[in-house]
Amino acid sequence: MSTGGPGAARTRRMTLLVNPASGGRAGEQVAASAARRLLAHGVEVDVVAGRDAAEARGRAAASVAAGADVLAVAGGDGMVHLALQEVAGTGTALAVLPCGTGNDFARVLGIPRTDPTAAADVLLGGHRRRLDLGRCTERSGAAPASRWFATVVTSGFDSLVLERANRMTWPRGQARYRLAVLAELGVLRPRAFTLEVDGRREELEATLIAVGNTTTYGGGMPICPHAVPDDGLLSVTVVPALSRARLVRSFPLMQRGAHVERPNVRTFHARSVTLDTPDMLATADGEPLGRLPVAVEAVPGAVDVIVPAPVVGAGD
């Protein structure tokens, strides 16, 4: 594991960025509790919240520009994704107080996901760790636009489900997502992808292609179980064209990462990947990214993060 410097994080100035909607407004409560704990230990804390994503990102940018040691986000992977756009490549470290629905990046960092007090204590006594990020560039518009991501970029069946769910106004919550899955299963068909890996181009049919900087997405599904977040590489999983029945049978395998043991599922590592197929959305960190084609590259050591301090004597 590489680090951004020896010893504990020794945070002096911290911004707490809040998404009030995360976890049924739990973000406000988690942030308030964490702020009280940090202030009691002499940390200068500025709690900020945006009324929408644009305002939240603007406040994150302002805190980084002002020299915050740490930008902590109280929210889920969507808030992590937003904050990454400002902290990547800077001296400000990213910390996570998980209170979203997926919390996949918090899982990677080893942050307690069900104990807000323990998560706040990581901000006090944690260490800096330097991790890679992925950078994806949309090429479908007139001007290419780049975005950082921490976990996984996907395209195929799951991005179609997300797009359908976002168009639906009823029902709410996970029920809407499950209904979208059923609807997309009803119209499932193979997709012809163009895949370019480190400059080598191929045509293939696939149900889903995932490009991971880390292992999991969707609340803990290890779609790229071989991903390592500080090896300078992306982990790619290609799920082949499947019938409805075979795809349904594959869901339990994906939940535990066993899908990569199937002989027709491909996994490999790469420094850069470009995906393309007509009229298909890509997602990054569970957020809509844009239409393909999209180019994805690994950027080594792009962000410092706060992780739990190693346990003394571990491994002795």
Disulfide bonds with the S-S distance in Angstrom:
none
